[in-house]
Amino acid sequence: MAIENVKAFFKQYNMDTRIQEFEVSSATVELAAFALNCEPERIAKTLSFMVDRQAVLVVTSGDAKVDNKKFKEYFCTKAKMLLPDEITDLVGHAIGGVCPFAVKSDVAVYLDISLKRFETVYPACGSSNSAIELTIKELEKYSGYSQWIDVCKGWND
């Protein structure tokens, strides 16, 4: 189970006890914000794409949407989200729990600049009813990200 992998990942840093599991679903931004009693924009949603036959994760704020033009300029290809049946095989987590932690080794992780406006954010932890509160520095440290990118819109309007 993916959440067990994420717990084991965070256990090596003595952070596994910070993972929150809910009685209700946190599979969408709205549900996660409700479960956490926080603003939807502070949910760090992880979107999965196929770029040059490689799974790519983009972690962005809950109120941001992928800007197809910016995505194509950065990745030199159209934004093509992974299909639901591909995500678990290629990334290691199922829809609703996709996160940048304990993913398969060939998955590239990017952080969108829409997250930089917050002190802390809440990414999922491998299941559709989990999250962890992390500072932006902690998100950088534990996500294994490649770099900060600007491929979203709607959050700074």
trRosetta pair geometry for C-beta under 8 A, 3 or more apart (Angstrom, degrees):
i j d omega theta_ij theta_ji phi_ij phi_ji
1 4 4.6 86 73 2 90 109
1 5 7.5 -162 96 -7 48 84
1 126 7.6 106 146 141 73 119
1 127 7.4 16 169 -80 106 110
2 5 5.5 -53 -154 33 41 114
2 6 6.5 38 151 -17 71 103
2 88 7.9 -116 -56 -132 129 87
2 92 6.2 135 -118 143 105 75
2 93 4.4 110 -156 -111 155 71
2 94 6.5 -161 -3 5 145 79
2 97 5.8 132 89 118 137 135
2 102 7.3 152 -167 101 73 122
2 126 3.5 -158 131 -173 95 104
2 127 6.4 167 76 -61 97 66
3 6 5.5 -52 -149 38 38 112
3 7 6.2 43 150 -22 68 102
3 19 7.8 136 -168 173 97 147
3 21 7.6 66 -168 -97 149 115
3 97 6.8 -82 -63 -163 88 143
3 125 5.8 62 -131 117 83 90
3 126 4.1 172 -80 91 47 110
3 127 3.9 -13 -56 -28 124 114
3 130 5.6 129 -121 -10 122 160
4 7 5.6 -48 -145 35 33 114
4 8 6.4 34 153 -18 63 104
4 126 7.7 -120 23 116 40 150
5 8 5.8 -54 -149 37 30 110
5 9 6.3 37 150 -24 64 105
5 92 6.8 -88 91 161 165 121
5 102 4.1 156 137 162 101 145
5 126 6.2 172 59 -126 91 158
6 9 5.4 -48 -148 32 34 117
6 10 6.4 23 157 -9 66 105
6 19 7.0 124 120 -106 110 145
6 99 6.6 46 -107 67 139 137
6 101 5.0 79 -130 104 93 119
6 102 4.8 -138 -83 22 54 136
6 125 4.5 164 128 180 154 79
6 126 3.9 -162 -15 -13 130 132
6 130 7.6 143 80 119 148 149
7 10 6.1 -61 -147 44 29 101
7 11 6.1 41 151 -35 65 105
7 16 4.9 67 -164 -145 72 115
7 19 6.1 -93 -98 18 80 161
7 125 7.5 70 -57 163 67 122
8 11 5.4 -45 -143 24 32 120
8 12 7.3 39 158 -24 58 94
8 16 7.6 37 -69 -95 16 133
8 102 7.1 95 65 -103 88 140
9 12 6.6 -57 -174 20 30 108
9 101 5.2 162 100 170 155 103
9 102 4.1 -130 -41 -61 141 105
9 142 7.8 108 144 -167 113 105
10 13 5.8 -68 -162 48 49 101
10 15 4.2 -95 -175 83 99 92
10 16 4.3 142 97 -77 101 62
10 18 7.1 -121 174 48 143 97
10 19 6.3 149 54 -42 160 113
10 101 7.1 10 -51 -175 92 148
10 125 7.9 -33 -18 -142 139 119
10 132 7.2 -171 -95 -100 156 161
10 142 7.4 24 -99 -148 81 141
11 14 7.2 31 -168 -84 39 30
11 15 7.6 -121 -72 50 21 57
11 16 4.1 8 -75 -34 70 136
13 142 7.1 -92 3 -99 166 113
14 17 7.9 -16 173 13 61 102
15 18 5.1 -36 -178 20 76 121
15 19 7.9 93 134 -32 75 82
15 132 7.6 64 152 -161 109 141
15 142 7.8 -85 67 -91 160 148
16 19 5.9 -31 -170 3 51 114
18 132 5.3 71 118 -147 98 101
18 133 6.9 -110 174 47 110 74
19 125 5.0 106 -139 -135 113 173
19 130 6.0 -1 180 -169 101 114
19 131 7.6 163 -155 85 62 27
19 132 5.0 -46 -101 -79 59 103
20 36 7.4 114 85 -101 153 89
20 130 6.5 158 84 -153 54 60
20 131 5.4 -16 59 64 102 75
20 132 6.7 161 11 -88 78 46
20 133 7.8 43 -8 -15 122 86
21 127 7.3 16 -123 70 98 137
21 129 5.8 54 -165 118 72 94
21 130 5.0 -23 -100 -96 68 88
22 25 7.5 -116 92 -12 121 4
22 26 5.6 104 30 -33 141 113
22 35 4.4 -25 -113 -159 164 129
22 129 4.6 -131 59 -176 83 90
22 130 7.1 -165 8 -77 82 36
22 131 7.8 26 -22 10 114 96
23 129 7.4 -173 39 -167 3 136
24 31 7.0 -146 137 -172 103 100
24 34 7.3 -67 110 106 144 110
24 35 5.4 -160 76 -95 106 103
24 129 6.7 165 90 -129 31 107
25 28 7.7 40 131 12 111 78
25 31 4.9 -28 105 174 87 149
25 35 7.5 -135 92 -55 33 133
25 96 7.2 -58 -165 -161 105 127
25 128 5.4 -22 -145 146 88 102
25 129 5.7 -84 -116 -83 36 87
26 31 5.3 -171 -125 118 31 96
26 32 3.9 73 -169 -97 91 72
26 35 4.5 -76 -85 28 102 153
26 36 7.3 71 -125 -29 128 95
26 96 7.8 121 85 -180 55 85
26 124 6.7 166 110 -108 111 94
26 128 6.5 168 57 167 61 49
26 129 5.4 116 13 -126 92 36
26 130 6.6 -153 51 31 133 23
26 131 5.8 -102 148 -35 160 110
27 31 5.7 18 43 64 62 147
27 32 7.6 -168 32 -48 17 91
27 95 7.3 51 -164 135 110 75
27 96 3.2 -30 -134 -138 101 104
27 97 7.3 -47 -112 -44 76 63
27 128 3.9 0 -78 -154 101 103
27 129 7.6 -25 -44 -58 79 57
28 31 4.6 89 51 13 82 102
28 32 6.7 -149 87 -6 38 89
28 96 7.6 -42 -44 -118 54 78
29 32 5.9 -60 -146 39 25 110
29 33 6.2 26 157 -20 64 108
29 40 5.0 66 153 -163 106 101
29 43 4.7 168 -139 72 76 148
29 45 5.7 -50 -77 -62 100 129
29 62 4.0 136 -147 -153 124 105
29 63 7.8 150 179 -60 153 47
30 33 5.9 -54 -147 35 28 111
30 34 6.5 28 153 -18 62 107
30 40 6.2 -13 -92 -109 51 125
31 34 5.6 -55 -150 37 32 113
31 35 6.2 31 154 -19 67 107
32 35 5.6 -54 -144 38 32 110
32 36 6.0 11 162 -2 67 114
32 40 7.9 105 73 -129 89 66
32 43 4.7 104 94 -119 132 134
32 62 7.6 -147 71 -104 121 134
32 122 6.5 173 161 112 120 125
32 124 7.2 -96 -103 -76 139 87
32 131 6.0 111 -154 -65 109 140
33 36 6.2 -67 -139 51 25 98
33 37 7.8 93 165 -85 55 6
33 38 5.6 -111 -144 74 70 67
33 39 6.5 -53 -141 140 120 15
33 40 4.2 -55 -60 -85 154 63
33 42 7.5 115 -109 55 93 86
33 43 5.7 -89 -60 -39 84 122
33 62 6.8 110 -57 -177 116 169
34 37 7.4 20 -173 -72 28 47
35 129 7.5 -171 -129 -151 160 68
35 131 7.3 141 97 4 123 129
36 43 7.6 158 31 -85 143 91
36 122 5.6 -23 -102 -124 169 173
36 131 6.1 -47 -71 67 126 155
36 133 8.0 138 -150 -70 130 101
38 42 5.0 -76 146 66 125 133
38 43 7.4 146 88 -53 114 76
38 122 6.5 135 54 -8 152 141
39 42 5.0 90 69 -1 85 104
39 62 7.8 173 125 57 70 135
40 43 5.8 -39 -167 9 50 114
40 62 4.3 -142 156 124 71 139
40 63 6.1 102 106 -61 99 87
41 61 5.0 10 -172 169 74 116
41 62 4.9 -147 -113 58 21 95
41 63 4.0 -24 -99 -7 91 116
41 64 8.0 87 -139 -22 83 76
41 118 7.7 176 123 -62 94 129
41 155 6.8 125 -139 -138 114 101
42 61 7.3 -23 -88 -147 19 93
42 62 6.6 -12 45 8 29 123
42 118 5.6 139 -118 -126 85 153
42 120 7.2 35 -164 98 118 68
42 121 5.4 -159 -174 -124 68 63
42 122 6.0 59 131 10 89 97
43 61 7.4 100 68 -170 55 52
43 62 3.6 70 55 -69 95 127
43 121 7.2 93 -163 -172 7 88
43 122 5.4 -45 -114 71 54 99
43 123 7.9 112 -176 -91 58 34
43 131 7.8 -78 -130 -124 84 140
44 59 5.3 13 173 -179 103 107
44 60 7.4 153 -157 72 60 22
44 61 6.9 -43 -105 -101 54 41
44 62 7.5 -69 -56 -44 19 80
44 115 6.1 39 -113 -112 101 126
44 121 4.1 82 -47 144 111 126
44 122 6.0 176 11 71 86 36
44 123 4.0 -47 78 -71 116 79
44 134 7.8 -35 4 49 152 108
44 139 6.8 -159 -119 -123 168 140
45 59 7.2 167 85 -150 36 57
45 60 6.0 -27 65 66 85 76
45 61 7.5 30 20 133 88 14
45 62 5.6 109 -20 -98 108 59
45 123 7.9 174 -76 -122 15 70
46 57 5.3 -9 -172 -167 102 114
46 58 7.4 155 -155 76 53 38
46 59 5.0 -23 -99 -97 76 77
46 98 4.6 -139 88 119 113 93
46 99 5.3 163 -4 -110 153 31
46 100 5.8 -169 -114 -39 135 78
46 123 6.4 56 -38 -148 110 108
46 124 6.7 -105 15 33 114 104
47 57 7.0 144 73 -156 44 58
47 58 4.9 -20 61 61 99 91
47 59 7.8 176 19 -84 70 28
47 60 6.5 0 2 16 114 112
47 66 6.6 -144 122 -53 171 121
47 81 6.8 -77 -179 -116 96 104
47 98 7.9 93 -91 104 14 141
48 55 6.2 -19 -165 -164 103 98
48 56 7.2 145 -156 76 53 46
48 57 5.6 -26 -98 -98 69 71
48 81 6.4 83 82 -159 64 75
48 82 4.3 -35 118 17 111 121
48 87 5.5 120 67 -119 162 98
48 90 7.6 132 180 89 133 118
48 91 5.7 -76 -118 -58 141 145
48 98 5.9 -103 -35 -161 117 155
49 55 7.5 139 76 -157 42 50
49 56 4.7 -28 68 66 93 98
49 57 7.8 168 22 -85 76 24
49 58 6.7 28 0 -5 118 107
49 71 8.0 -169 -109 -164 165 130
49 75 7.8 -53 119 -121 147 175
49 79 6.0 -79 -121 -157 135 69
49 80 6.0 107 -159 70 85 53
49 81 5.7 -64 -98 -103 65 42
49 82 6.5 -151 -106 -27 12 79
50 53 7.0 7 -176 -105 100 22
50 54 7.3 142 -156 66 58 34
50 55 6.6 -37 -99 -96 61 50
50 56 7.3 148 -110 17 11 90
50 80 5.1 -44 52 93 94 109
50 81 7.8 71 3 151 80 9
50 82 5.8 116 -41 -82 90 74
50 86 7.7 -25 -63 138 118 154
51 54 5.7 -37 73 64 72 87
51 56 4.6 17 15 -12 118 138
51 75 5.0 -90 -130 -169 134 130
51 77 5.8 159 -134 53 78 135
51 80 7.9 158 -69 45 55 93
51 108 7.7 -61 58 50 124 130
52 77 7.0 -173 -43 -22 72 151
54 106 6.4 -121 -142 152 97 99
54 107 7.6 161 171 -116 87 38
54 108 6.3 49 138 0 126 110
55 82 6.5 16 -124 -71 96 137
55 86 8.0 -178 -94 145 113 105
55 90 4.1 147 -61 152 139 117
55 91 5.4 -153 166 -72 152 78
55 104 7.3 70 53 58 139 118
55 106 7.2 93 39 105 93 85
55 107 4.7 -36 92 -114 107 87
55 108 7.5 168 96 26 55 69
56 75 7.4 169 77 -118 174 139
56 107 7.2 165 -97 -166 25 69
56 108 4.9 -18 -117 68 78 100
56 109 7.9 170 -164 -83 58 26
56 110 6.9 12 179 2 101 109
57 91 6.9 97 -65 -128 113 123
57 98 7.2 -168 -123 164 118 111
57 100 5.5 174 112 -95 148 87
57 103 6.9 -120 -19 -95 145 169
57 107 6.1 39 -11 167 107 113
57 108 7.1 -173 27 92 70 49
57 109 4.8 -13 67 -112 109 70
57 110 6.9 176 91 28 57 66
58 66 7.3 92 83 -96 151 108
58 110 5.0 -18 -109 71 70 102
58 111 7.9 151 -160 -102 57 14
58 112 5.8 56 175 -44 98 106
58 149 7.2 -73 -131 63 106 126
58 151 6.4 -71 -146 64 151 131
58 152 7.9 162 150 -53 130 106
59 100 5.5 -56 -53 -33 130 130
59 109 6.9 20 -14 -172 108 96
59 110 7.2 -173 21 91 73 49
59 111 5.2 -24 64 -113 104 65
59 112 6.5 -153 87 11 49 83
59 115 6.8 14 122 -46 94 148
59 123 6.5 -30 -143 -101 127 125
59 139 7.3 -159 120 -179 154 123
59 143 6.6 -81 -6 -139 153 150
59 145 7.5 -87 24 -94 121 122
60 64 4.4 -106 161 74 120 132
60 66 7.7 -166 -13 -71 165 70
60 112 3.9 13 -101 35 86 142
60 114 5.2 42 -163 52 84 128
60 115 6.7 -143 -147 -42 32 97
60 151 8.0 -100 -82 71 130 86
60 152 5.1 125 -144 -61 141 152
60 155 7.9 -150 173 -38 103 147
61 64 4.7 93 60 -8 83 110
61 112 7.1 -111 -2 87 72 115
61 114 4.0 -117 10 130 111 110
61 115 5.3 176 -58 -78 86 59
61 117 7.7 -4 -74 42 151 104
61 118 7.4 141 -107 -11 116 128
61 121 7.3 -112 -108 -124 74 131
61 152 7.6 166 37 112 84 163
61 155 5.4 95 67 -121 130 147
63 114 7.6 -152 69 177 78 132
63 154 6.4 -144 147 124 76 99
63 155 4.9 121 95 -107 95 83
64 112 6.3 -170 114 116 165 149
64 114 4.2 -30 -61 -131 146 178
64 152 3.8 26 175 166 122 144
64 153 7.0 130 -158 59 78 25
64 154 5.6 147 -135 68 41 97
64 155 4.1 -28 -80 -39 85 124
65 152 6.2 141 69 -158 30 87
65 153 5.8 -36 68 65 85 76
65 154 4.6 56 18 9 97 144
66 70 7.9 -148 -177 66 63 102
66 71 5.6 25 -180 -52 106 135
66 79 5.3 138 148 -147 144 166
66 151 6.1 -9 -143 135 78 96
66 152 5.9 -63 -100 -104 35 70
66 153 7.8 22 132 19 14 81
67 70 4.0 50 88 19 114 113
67 71 6.3 168 82 -17 57 85
67 151 6.1 -158 48 172 86 50
67 152 5.8 137 -7 -151 92 15
67 153 4.0 93 -71 -22 111 108
68 71 5.6 -55 -143 37 30 114
68 72 6.2 27 160 -17 65 107
68 78 7.0 -3 -162 -149 101 75
68 79 5.4 -118 -119 15 71 118
69 72 6.0 -58 -149 38 27 107
69 73 6.4 28 153 -19 63 107
70 73 5.6 -54 -147 36 32 113
70 74 6.3 23 158 -14 66 109
70 150 6.3 -92 -171 119 136 73
70 151 4.6 176 117 -134 108 51
70 152 7.3 -92 76 -9 146 20
70 153 7.3 155 5 -43 135 95
71 74 6.1 -64 -150 40 27 104
71 75 5.9 -18 171 20 68 114
71 78 7.5 50 106 -167 114 32
71 79 4.2 19 123 -62 160 109
71 151 4.6 77 -83 -165 67 118
72 75 6.7 -69 -122 58 23 82
72 76 7.0 53 -179 -122 57 13
72 77 6.5 -130 -128 83 69 18
72 78 5.8 -2 -91 -92 106 42
72 79 7.1 -92 -52 -26 74 77
73 76 7.8 7 -175 -70 15 50
74 149 5.7 76 -152 -162 156 126
74 150 7.7 169 -68 63 136 58
74 151 5.4 -84 18 -82 147 111
75 79 7.7 105 47 -83 139 65
75 151 7.8 32 -16 -108 104 145
77 80 7.3 -54 139 2 110 105
79 151 8.0 141 -86 168 124 125
82 86 4.4 -132 -176 89 100 117
82 87 4.9 128 112 -76 132 75
82 90 6.2 -142 -132 53 145 141
82 91 7.3 -171 37 -26 172 117
83 86 4.6 86 56 3 80 110
83 87 7.4 -138 87 -26 41 81
84 87 6.1 -42 -152 6 31 115
84 95 5.5 -38 -132 -29 89 138
85 88 7.5 -50 -164 28 36 100
85 89 7.5 22 151 -1 61 116
86 89 5.9 -76 -159 49 41 107
86 90 5.3 12 162 -3 83 123
87 90 6.4 -71 -135 47 20 96
87 91 5.3 -24 -175 22 65 121
87 93 6.9 -55 150 84 102 62
87 94 6.4 104 100 -135 116 36
87 95 5.9 102 58 -53 161 76
87 98 6.4 -74 -176 -83 128 125
88 91 6.9 -62 -108 54 14 83
88 92 7.0 34 -164 -140 48 8
88 93 6.7 -116 -110 93 60 17
88 94 4.9 5 -79 -84 107 72
90 104 6.8 -120 164 30 38 144
90 107 7.2 118 148 -87 78 105
91 98 6.2 12 125 -132 156 102
91 103 5.4 -50 -174 -145 72 106
91 104 6.3 -153 -157 12 19 102
91 107 5.6 80 -124 -102 66 148
92 102 6.6 -131 122 126 142 75
92 103 5.0 172 36 -140 125 50
92 104 4.9 164 -38 -35 114 81
92 107 7.6 -107 5 -20 106 147
93 97 5.0 -131 -177 102 110 89
93 98 4.6 150 97 -104 124 51
93 99 6.2 127 -69 24 173 69
93 103 7.0 -61 -8 -101 105 83
93 124 7.8 133 176 107 149 123
93 126 5.1 -122 -116 -129 113 63
94 97 5.7 44 63 40 72 106
94 98 7.3 -122 90 -55 23 77
94 128 7.4 -52 92 -43 105 101
95 98 6.5 -13 -113 -24 34 109
95 128 7.8 26 109 -83 57 112
96 124 7.4 158 143 -132 44 158
96 127 7.5 -24 114 161 96 37
96 128 3.3 0 141 -102 127 103
97 124 5.0 -165 -149 156 44 135
97 125 7.1 -49 -162 75 93 39
97 126 4.8 18 160 151 119 20
97 127 4.3 42 -108 -51 140 3
97 128 5.1 -86 -48 -51 93 52
97 130 6.7 43 -129 44 102 103
98 124 6.5 74 63 63 37 137
99 102 8.0 37 83 43 103 83
99 103 7.8 -152 89 -56 58 102
99 123 4.9 111 -137 154 105 112
99 124 4.4 -141 -62 78 109 78
99 125 5.8 4 -9 -94 166 23
99 126 5.9 -75 27 -50 119 57
100 103 6.4 -56 -158 -17 39 130
100 109 4.5 87 -144 -136 118 140
100 123 6.7 -54 21 -167 89 159
100 139 7.9 73 57 -168 135 81
100 142 7.8 120 99 113 100 75
100 143 3.8 20 115 -146 138 93
100 144 6.8 -165 160 44 103 82
100 145 6.9 2 -178 -70 153 84
101 123 7.5 131 -9 111 108 135
101 125 6.8 -17 56 -134 135 63
101 126 7.2 -84 78 -46 98 102
101 142 6.0 -5 -99 149 107 104
101 143 6.8 -77 -65 -106 69 52
102 126 6.6 -10 66 -76 124 132
103 107 4.4 -72 139 57 127 147
103 109 7.1 140 36 -60 149 115
103 144 7.9 -142 41 55 105 131
104 107 5.1 102 66 -19 78 108
108 146 5.5 3 -168 -32 97 134
109 143 5.2 -155 142 157 149 97
109 144 5.6 94 35 85 135 77
109 145 4.6 -95 109 -104 100 58
109 146 6.3 156 70 -8 54 79
110 145 6.1 99 -118 -157 22 99
110 146 5.6 -34 -84 47 73 101
110 147 6.4 -13 -129 65 86 59
110 148 7.5 118 -173 -129 79 17
110 149 4.8 1 176 8 128 124
110 151 7.8 49 118 11 141 129
111 115 6.0 -74 -180 38 101 139
111 139 6.8 110 -112 133 139 116
111 140 7.0 -63 -18 -93 160 71
111 143 6.7 100 -63 89 110 160
111 145 4.9 -13 -20 -134 100 159
111 147 7.6 -127 37 121 82 28
111 148 5.2 -41 80 -106 95 65
111 149 7.2 143 73 21 42 73
112 115 6.1 110 76 -7 70 95
112 148 7.5 93 -146 -162 10 69
112 149 6.0 -46 -103 75 57 76
112 150 6.9 100 -156 -111 75 32
112 151 6.1 -99 -111 44 108 79
112 152 4.9 50 -171 -4 148 123
113 116 5.2 -28 -166 1 64 122
113 148 5.6 76 -75 174 78 110
113 149 7.1 -126 -22 91 86 28
113 150 4.9 -10 13 -89 126 83
113 152 7.9 -161 50 39 73 102
114 117 7.2 -43 -180 10 43 107
114 152 5.1 -44 -28 73 134 140
114 155 4.3 68 -139 64 120 166
114 156 7.3 -136 -114 -33 84 97
115 118 6.2 -66 -174 34 58 107
115 121 5.7 -39 -151 -50 105 157
115 136 6.4 147 136 -116 103 103
115 139 7.1 -103 156 102 147 164
116 136 6.4 73 -120 -134 51 152
116 148 7.4 40 -58 -143 122 139
118 121 5.2 100 93 -63 143 88
118 136 6.8 144 83 -58 74 107
119 135 6.3 -45 163 -130 67 82
119 136 7.1 -108 -163 -11 26 98
120 133 5.2 25 169 -179 130 95
120 134 6.3 163 -151 84 82 29
120 135 5.4 -55 -94 -91 76 48
120 136 7.6 -129 -95 -30 31 64
121 133 7.6 168 84 -147 25 58
121 134 6.3 -26 62 64 71 81
121 136 7.0 69 1 -80 107 68
121 139 6.3 18 52 -63 114 146
122 131 4.5 20 178 177 103 130
122 132 7.0 167 -146 72 63 32
122 133 5.5 -30 -91 -93 82 63
122 134 7.7 146 -95 18 33 74
123 131 6.6 163 89 -147 30 77
123 132 6.4 -15 64 52 77 83
123 134 6.7 -10 16 19 101 123
123 139 7.0 125 -16 -121 128 106
123 143 7.9 127 -26 -89 171 111
124 127 7.3 -157 178 56 105 41
124 128 7.8 -15 -146 -104 134 32
124 130 6.0 86 -166 83 70 78
124 131 5.7 -57 -106 -94 40 68
125 130 3.9 -82 51 128 104 122
125 131 6.1 -177 -11 -99 98 14
125 132 5.4 89 -69 -21 119 101
126 130 6.6 -11 53 65 66 141
127 130 4.5 73 57 4 97 117
134 138 4.0 -136 -166 93 97 119
134 139 4.7 127 115 -59 131 78
134 142 7.0 -115 -130 38 149 130
135 138 4.6 97 50 6 76 102
135 139 7.0 -135 94 -6 41 85
136 139 5.5 -49 -148 34 35 115
136 140 6.5 40 151 -21 64 101
137 140 5.6 -50 -152 34 32 114
137 141 6.4 31 151 -20 65 107
138 141 5.5 -54 -145 38 34 113
138 142 6.0 5 167 2 70 113
139 142 6.7 -68 -133 49 22 91
139 143 5.5 19 172 -23 63 122
139 145 7.9 33 140 -22 79 132
140 143 6.5 -59 -129 33 15 106
140 145 6.2 -77 -138 32 56 123
145 148 7.6 52 142 -62 140 52
152 155 6.2 32 124 3 119 119
153 157 7.8 58 171 -53 79 102
154 157 6.1 -25 -146 -18 33 119
